[in-house]
Amino acid sequence: MDYGVTNQRGRIPKTEIREILRYCYKNYIHTIDTAANYGNSEEILGELISNRQFNIYSKIPHLNVSIFDNKELNAVEKTFFRSLNKLKVNQMEGIFVHNADNLLAQNSDKLFHLIMKWKHTGLIKKVGVSIYDEIQLNSILDHYDIDIFQIPINIYDQRLIHSDILDEIKKRNIEIHARSIFLQGLLLTDPKKLPKKFKSLIPIHYKLESLFLRHELTKLEGALQFILQIKQIDCMLVGINNLHHIMEIVQSLKKLKKETYIDFKDFQINNVTLIDPRRW
């Protein structure tokens, strides 16, 4: 799909997707994150990969409901089995609840029991939730046993770092997958080319560029370095628009040194309208 606030290219041709998958596999990237509502990604992945090549995570639909009844549950189950069919797999590595608020709605326990049924019957290995803030995270921790949290975290969005919540998650042996690590590409964008709605970010963007220059890092390397420094994170999700992007990411990771530490505290932005893509 045409995803990302900085994406000017649109959808990736299927021939290039094949090259991307081949490159990923050779470079030990064996996990793919997709979703039923990510355009036609599931069909393409089902066509281009085999069951044993990649661990696949998908998501149940992003539902805007305040109460769960049989109608919603049936729709969720149909979508899940449709995803298995499109992906041409008998089992997924995991399934994420796309909208965390769905697990806080009335009768949400029915939704969770449905997903746990898939786990107990071997259709999925792990149950995950994609969250946006600490309030959602705490509420779900209080009510459900989750295997994975997918959290937004990047140089500008440090809300979940400066509390004890990440340590609390790890104490419960829950995986943490970092997403939005480039803030839909904003962190990699030239200050002069930022979309108009992000004009207020220009000064801090220049300041961040100076920090990267002092440490002899590119913007991409700096964004990755920030994530690598957070010890509680198990893996990071990256979005790409072409083969060159994933090659750049892999080469940047190889260049970064584990012992390096950079203080990014001064770059935290507390204005959620700038760091929460839902508000864009």
ChimeraX attribute file (.defattr): number of C-alpha atoms within 10 A of each C-alpha:
attribute: neighborCount
match mode: 1-to-1
recipient: residues
	/A:1	11
	/A:2	13
	/A:3	16
	/A:4	16
	/A:5	14
	/A:6	15
	/A:7	13
	/A:8	10
	/A:9	10
	/A:10	11
	/A:11	13
	/A:12	14
	/A:13	9
	/A:14	13
	/A:15	9
	/A:16	13
	/A:17	17
	/A:18	17
	/A:19	12
	/A:20	18
	/A:21	21
	/A:22	15
	/A:23	16
	/A:24	19
	/A:25	13
	/A:26	9
	/A:27	11
	/A:28	10
	/A:29	14
	/A:30	14
	/A:31	16
	/A:32	16
	/A:33	17
	/A:34	19
	/A:35	21
	/A:36	20
	/A:37	16
	/A:38	14
	/A:39	14
	/A:40	13
	/A:41	17
	/A:42	23
	/A:43	16
	/A:44	15
	/A:45	21
	/A:46	17
	/A:47	14
	/A:48	15
	/A:49	16
	/A:50	12
	/A:51	14
	/A:52	8
	/A:53	12
	/A:54	19
	/A:55	15
	/A:56	22
	/A:57	21
	/A:58	26
	/A:59	25
	/A:60	22
	/A:61	18
	/A:62	16
	/A:63	15
	/A:64	10
	/A:65	12
	/A:66	14
	/A:67	13
	/A:68	18
	/A:69	14
	/A:70	10
	/A:71	8
	/A:72	14
	/A:73	15
	/A:74	13
	/A:75	12
	/A:76	20
	/A:77	16
	/A:78	12
	/A:79	17
	/A:80	22
	/A:81	13
	/A:82	14
	/A:83	23
	/A:84	19
	/A:85	14
	/A:86	18
	/A:87	24
	/A:88	17
	/A:89	16
	/A:90	12
	/A:91	19
	/A:92	22
	/A:93	19
	/A:94	21
	/A:95	26
	/A:96	26
	/A:97	24
	/A:98	20
	/A:99	18
	/A:100	21
	/A:101	22
	/A:102	22
	/A:103	24
	/A:104	16
	/A:105	15
	/A:106	13
	/A:107	14
	/A:108	18
	/A:109	16
	/A:110	15
	/A:111	22
	/A:112	17
	/A:113	11
	/A:114	15
	/A:115	23
	/A:116	18
	/A:117	13
	/A:118	20
	/A:119	19
	/A:120	10
	/A:121	10
	/A:122	14
	/A:123	21
	/A:124	21
	/A:125	17
	/A:126	20
	/A:127	22
	/A:128	25
	/A:129	25
	/A:130	22
	/A:131	21
	/A:132	20
	/A:133	14
	/A:134	15
	/A:135	10
	/A:136	16
	/A:137	20
	/A:138	13
	/A:139	14
	/A:140	19
	/A:141	15
	/A:142	8
	/A:143	11
	/A:144	11
	/A:145	14
	/A:146	19
	/A:147	18
	/A:148	21
	/A:149	22
	/A:150	23
	/A:151	23
	/A:152	24
	/A:153	24
	/A:154	24
	/A:155	22
	/A:156	25
	/A:157	21
	/A:158	18
	/A:159	17
	/A:160	16
	/A:161	15
	/A:162	9
	/A:163	11
	/A:164	9
	/A:165	14
	/A:166	19
	/A:167	13
	/A:168	14
	/A:169	20
	/A:170	14
	/A:171	9
	/A:172	12
	/A:173	12
	/A:174	18
	/A:175	20
	/A:176	20
	/A:177	19
	/A:178	22
	/A:179	21
	/A:180	21
	/A:181	24
	/A:182	22
	/A:183	24
	/A:184	20
	/A:185	17
	/A:186	22
	/A:187	21
	/A:188	19
	/A:189	16
	/A:190	13
	/A:191	18
	/A:192	11
	/A:193	12
	/A:194	19
	/A:195	12
	/A:196	9
	/A:197	10
	/A:198	15
	/A:199	13
	/A:200	11
	/A:201	16
	/A:202	15
	/A:203	11
	/A:204	16
	/A:205	22
	/A:206	14
	/A:207	13
	/A:208	19
	/A:209	19
	/A:210	13
	/A:211	17
	/A:212	18
	/A:213	13
	/A:214	9
	/A:215	11
	/A:216	11
	/A:217	18
	/A:218	14
	/A:219	19
	/A:220	19
	/A:221	20
	/A:222	25
	/A:223	20
	/A:224	21
	/A:225	21
	/A:226	17
	/A:227	19
	/A:228	20
	/A:229	15
	/A:230	12
	/A:231	9
	/A:232	19
	/A:233	18
	/A:234	14
	/A:235	15
	/A:236	17
	/A:237	17
	/A:238	18
	/A:239	17
	/A:240	18
	/A:241	18
	/A:242	16
	/A:243	17
	/A:244	10
	/A:245	15
	/A:246	18
	/A:247	15
	/A:248	13
	/A:249	16
	/A:250	15
	/A:251	12
	/A:252	17
	/A:253	15
	/A:254	10
	/A:255	11
	/A:256	15
	/A:257	10
	/A:258	10
	/A:259	6
	/A:260	10
	/A:261	11
	/A:262	12
	/A:263	9
	/A:264	15
	/A:265	12
	/A:266	11
	/A:267	16
	/A:268	15
	/A:269	17
	/A:270	12
	/A:271	10
	/A:272	13
	/A:273	13
	/A:274	18
	/A:275	23
	/A:276	15
	/A:277	15
	/A:278	9
	/A:279	8
	/A:280	11
